Amino acid sequence: MSRPRASVSLAAACAAALACLVAPAGAGAASDTEVSIMDDQLLLDASDAKLEEVVTRFERLGVDRVRVSAFWASHAPQARSRRKPGKFNAASGVDPAYNWVALDRIVGAVTAHNMRLLISITTPAPLWGTQAPDKGNGLYKPDPKEFANYAEAVAQRYERFPVQYAILNEPNQPGWLQPQSQGGKLVAPRIYRNLVRAAYPRIKQRDPSSIVLVGELAPSGRDKRGEREPIRPLEFLRAFGSTSSPPPADAIGHHPYSFFDPPTQRSEDPDDAAIGDASRLLATLDKLTSKGAIDAKRGSKLNVYYTEFGYQTDPPDPFAGISLSRQDRYLQEAAYRVWRNKRIKAYNQFRLTDGKIGRSQGLRAFNEFQSGLMFANGRKKPSYEGFATPLVIDPATPRAGSSVRLWGQARPGGAHAITVEFRTGDSGAFERVAQPQTDARGYFTTKVNARAGYYRYSYSGGGTSGTSPALRLRTR
């Protein structure tokens, strides 16, 4: 990975951060669901011009927060060495041996555009930061003490900014933490518990008011045991909890991918947790906190942040994609389902653009996710406009004349005047049917009598205006 030059100083970005913290309510101060986005592949190697273009697009799409990874081995010195460098203060975010150039640029650009950040402090580790450096594997048993040093360095570096922190990425997957199991017994949950117990207080020491997310689990796993066999998320959480040494958490991060299924579909295995399994996930967390197996630091119950989510499309991926229209509809319905659950505090889109397609034949060409709102060449998918102006009618197929709820969000969030419009056919003029107001984050809901035809909404106020794509309603 190349390391481009810094273009935004931390001093200038800090000033922008302070401005962001005192922004008016219209900038997203309400308690409703926060909208975030993640696209490391697009951001980390971007030129100055490309970074500005991408972050500007995030802002115009109404994103509240940008998630970015702080890969330990990418920032630490001598990452392939089995011996820790001498005269190196690993707990200091200003030690010159660290290389923060790429991350500094992203933090500066995001903050300058009045958005907040979620920094995922994650593997791979430098080899000297593992408990078995001779294995040459940066995923194998990260050393809790060294990981805590790195976590403190990250928090010290960015404590002046509006930042949340996440401890590791998908520790129930062998692509991020190994071993998962040994001798038929789960190992990764215990390793992760030790990492959390070591890193959490060090982050809080540097940035006491921040929210630290724990978990960040993938939505599914396997029953088979092995060093590289993924663990189902709810099984992982139960093994992660401990009444003798409960790990601390401000909230739980989760990646509720549903892949081919609609957001209302429940997973077949009771220990998986896709987006349709929110009640199952929350019930598991409540049992763990009630018996003291996880130390909930911000109340008696743990809230959940969906910090990675999306649907891959066909085109371009014929193996793991759904149609473009279905992606558009599923993403809007997912946002609505999240908004309805008051304990889910954030909803994430992964990614803005599709990943690069490899030159290999077949499935191997699609190693990167094709879940973008845009194709890799920059052409917009239907979901691009739907993401900025989501609209859902509930129930989806009502009886004619019955009362239905229309829900949406005018992004960027803020107080807006909404006009809901309707027409019966494929052409002709729209008529006004409702004029609800949004809350401070741009969400609105209103009830109308169901008629077969097309609904849309327009919005204005807060310096922005726009119109959603029309949504067809079929009645019974």
N, C-alpha and C positions, 0 to 999 in steps of 0.2 A: 504494500500500500504506500503510495507516494504521500509526502507530507507537504501540502501547499503552504505558502507563506501566509502569515496572519494579516488580515485586512481591517479588523475591528479591534481596537485596544480594549482591555478589560476595564480600564477607567471610563472610557466612553460608554461601554455596555452597562457598566454599573449605574451610570446616570440614567440610562434608559430603563434599567430595572427599577430604580426608585420611582420613576414616572409611572411605570406600569403598576406598582403597588398602590399608588394613590389615584388610579384611574377611576372615573365615575362608574356608577352601577351599570350603565349600558355596555361597558367593556367586559362584563361577565362576572359581576360580584354576587349574583344570586346563588342559591344553594342547589339549583337544579343540575341535571347531568351535564358534565363538562365534555366537550368534543376534542379529541386529540388525534394526532396522525403520527405515523412513523415511516421513515424511508431512509434507513442508514446508507443503503447502497447509492442513493441519489445524492446524499448530503456530504458524506465523509470525504469523497475525492473530488468534490465540485470545485471548479474555478471560482474566483471571486464573483464574476458576472453570473455564473450559473447558480451559485448559492443565493445571491440576491433575487434572481428570478424565481427560484423555487420557494423561498421564504415569503416573498410577496404573494405568490399564488396561494400558499397556505393561509395567509392573512385574509385574502379576498374570499376564500372558501369558508371563512368563518371559524377557523380552527382556534381553540382556546389554548392548547398546549401541544408542544412537540416532544415526542419521546425520542431519545438518542442514546446509543450505547457507549459506555466508557469501557472499552475492552482493556482489561488489565495489561495483557502482553503488548498491546499497541502503544501504551504510554510509558511503561516501565523500562528502565535501562537494561541492556544485555539480557533480553528475554529468553534467548536460547542457551544462556549459561546455566550450569548446574549450581553455581556458587553465587550468592548474593554479592553485588558490587560493594566494595569497601567505601567508607566515607560517604555514605548515601543515607539520607534521612527519609525512609520510605513513608513516614507518616506526615511529611510536609508537602503540601501542594505547591510550594514555591521552590522546592529543591531543584536546582538546574539540571539534574540528571533526568528528571521526567521530561517527556515531550508532549505538551498539551496543545500543540499548534492547531490541529484539525478540530479538536473539541472546542477550543477557545473561539475559533471563527464561527462555529455553529451557535454557541451560547450568545455571542455578541450579536449575530444577525437576527436570531429569533427574538431576543429581548428588545432589540431596536425596533422591531415590528409589533411591540406590545403583546407578545404571546409569552406564555410561561413554558417551563421545561420539566420533563421527567427524565432524569439521568439514570440509566440502568447500569449499575456497577457489577460487571460480570466477567466471567471467564471468556477465553482461555487465559490462564495465568502464565507469568514467566516461569520457566522451569524451576528457578530457585524459590519460587513461591508455592511449590507443591511439597507434599510430605514424602514423595518418592521421585526426586529429580532425575534419577538414573533411568527412569522409564521413558524420559523424553516426551512426556504427554502432559500438556498444560491443562487438561481436563481432569486429571487423576488426583484425587484427594488434595484439593487446595489447602494450604496451611492456614488455619483460622487466625493465627496471630499476624501473619503477613497480609492476609486479606483484610483484616481490620485496619492495619496500617494504610493500605491502599484506599480503603473506604474513607478513612479520616482525611487523607490527602485530597480526595475528590471533594468532600464536603467543605474543607478549608478553601479550596480553590474557588468554589462557586457559592459560598454561603451568602454572598451579597445579592444574589439573584433570586427571582421567584421560582424556586426549584423544589420538586419532589425527588425522592430517591427510591430506587428499587434494588433489592439485594438479589443478584444473580438473575439469569434468564432461563426459564424452563428447566429447573433442576431435576425434574422427573424424566428428562430426555438425555440419552447418552451423548448427544451432540454438544451438551453443555456441562455435564457432570458425570464423572465415572469414579468408581464402579457404581452401577445402579443396584445390583444385588451380587452377593457372593455366598456360595454354599447353600443356595436356596433361600437365603434371608435378605431382606431389604437392607441396604447399606446407605444409599444416597440420602434418605430422609434424616438419618443421624448426622451425616457429614454436613448437610445443609443446616441442620439445627445448630451445630457448633459454629458454623460460619455466621449465622444470624446473631447468635448470642454474643459473638465477638465483635461484629461490625456495627450492630445497632447502637450501642452506647457511644461508640466513637463518632458516628455520624451526628448523633444528638448533642454530643459535647461541642461540636463545631457549629451546628445549625439547629438549635433547640426547637424552633418553631416549625421546622419542616415536617412533612408527612413522609414516613418511611414505609414503603410497601414490601410485604413479604409474600412469598409464594411464587407469583409469576409463572404459574404452571400451565403446561400444555393440556388440552382438554381430554386426552385419551392416552391409553397405554396398552399393555398386554398382560396376560396372566402368566406367561412364561417368565421364568427368572433367569437372570444372567447379567454379566457386567455391562452389556450393551443392550439390554432389553428394557424398554421404557416402562415406567410404573404408572398405573392409573392415578389420576390426580387426587381423588378422595381417599384412596388407600394411602397415598403419599402423605396427605395431610394428617391422617390418623397416626401414622408412624412418626411424623415430624413432631407432633405434640408430645409433651412429657410433663407429668405432674410433679416429678422430682426436680426437673430443671426446665421450666416452661420457657420457650423462646418468646421474645417480645415482638410486637407488631402494632403499628398504628392502623393499618388496614391491609387487606389482601389484594394483590394484583393477580389477574387471571386472564388467560387467552382462550376465550370460549368458541373457537372455530367450530363450525358446523359442516363445513365442506360442501356436500351436495344437498343437505337437508335444509328446509325452511327454518327460520329462527324459532318457530313454535314447536319443532320436533324434539322430543325427548330422546336421550341416548338409550340404547338397548342395555348396556352394562350399567348397573347401579353405581359403579365407582367412577364412571366417566362424567364429565361436566361440560357439555357444550352450552350454547347460549340459551337453549330451551330448558336447561336444568338449573336455573338460578335458585329455585326453592330447595333443591337437593344440596347445592353447594352451601347455601346459607344455613340450612339445618345442620349440616356437618360441622360448620364453623361454630355454631351456637352450642352444640354439644361439647366441643373441645374447650371453648372459653368458659362454659358453665362449670366444668369440672377442674378448671385451672390448668389445662394442658397447653394452652397458648395464652400468654399474658397480653390481653387487649389494653393498650396504653391510652386509648382515647375514648373510653366508655366501656360499658359492660358487654357490648356486642361489636363485632368487627364489620365494617362496611367493605364493599368490594369495588375495585376499579378494574374495568375491562381495558387492559392496556395493549392488547394486540388482537385484531379481528379483521376478517375480510372474506371474500369469496373469489376464487379463481374463475376465470372465464374461458370459454371456448367459442370463438377464437381468443387467444392463440393456442391454448393448451387443450388438445383433444382427449387427454387422459384424466385430468383432474379438474376440468372446468365446467361451469354451467353456462347457459346462454347469457348474452349481454343483457337482455331484458329482465331475465330472472335475477341476475346480480343486482341490477338497479332496484328492483322491487324488494328483494330480500334485505338489502342494506337499509332501506327506509323502514321496513317493518322491524328490523332489529333495533334501530334507534328508538322507535316507539316503545318496544317492549322494555328496553332498558330504562327509558324515561318513566315508565309506569312503576318501576320498582324503586322505592325511595332509598334503599340501602345500596344500590349500585350507583356510584358517584361519577363514573367516567365511561365513555364509549370511544373506541379507537378505530381508525381506519389504517390498515396496513395494505398497501402502500399507495403513493400518488401515481407512480408509473409502474408498468409491468417490468419484471426483471429481464435481463438479457437471455436470449435463447441460444443455447450452445450449438455447436456444429455436429454433435453426435446425432445418431439416428434414434428415433423413437423416444421413449420415456426419459432417457438420460439427457436429452436436450433441454428438459424443463426442470433443472435443478433449482432455479430461482422461482419465487412465487409470481404468478400472473394475476394478482389480485388488485392491480391498480385501477384508479379511476380513469387512467389514460393508458393507451398502448405505449410500448417502448419508443415508438417514433414520435410521440407527442400528440397523436390524434386522440380526441376525447371519446370516451365511452358514454353511453346514455347515463350511467351512474354518476358522471361528473356533475351534471346539473341537478340530479336528484339528491346528491350529497349536500349541495349548497342550499336546497329548498325542499326538504323532505315533506311528504304529505301522505298520510295514512287515513283510511276510512275504516272504522270499526263498528260493527262487524263488516267483513269484506263482501259478503253477499247477503244483504238484509232483505226482509220483506218490503215490498213497495209501500211507501207511506209511513214506515216505522221510523223511529228516531235513531239516528246514527251519530257517532262522534267523529268529527274531523279534527285531526291533530297535525301539527306541523311546527317547523321552526324557521324563522327568518335569520339566516346567517350572513354576515357576522351578527352575533347576539346583541341584544339591546332592546330598548323599548321601541316598538314599531306599531304603526296602525296597519291592520290587516283587512283586506277585502276578499271574502270568499265568493267565487263566481261559479255559475253553472250554465251549461247548454245541453240540449237533448241530443243533437246530431253531431256528425263529424265536421260540420262547418256551420257558419253562422255566428251571430254575436253571443257573447256571454252576458248573463244577467247577474246582478248582485243578490246574494242570498244571506250573507251574514257579515258583520264587521267586528270581530273580536279584537281585543288588545293583547299584546304579548306581555310576558313577564320580563324581568330584567335581563334574562339570557336569551330572549327571542322566541321562547316557546309559546304556543297558543293552543287552545282547544275550544271547540264550539259544537253545538248540536244542531242538526238540520233534519228535515223529513226526507227520507231516501227517495230519490228519483233516478231512474236509469238514465245515464248520460255521462257527461264529463264535468269534473270539478277541478278547480285550480285556485290559487290565491296570489294576490299581489301585495306588496308591502312597501312602506315608505317610512322615513323618519330615521333619526340618528345618523344622518349623512349618507344613507344608502337606500336603494330601492331596487325592486326586481319583481319577477313573476315566475311562479313555479311551472313546470311542465304539467299538462292536463292529465288527470287520473280518471280512467273510465270506471264507472260503477255499474255493475249488473245487479238487478234485483230479482227476487223470487216472486 
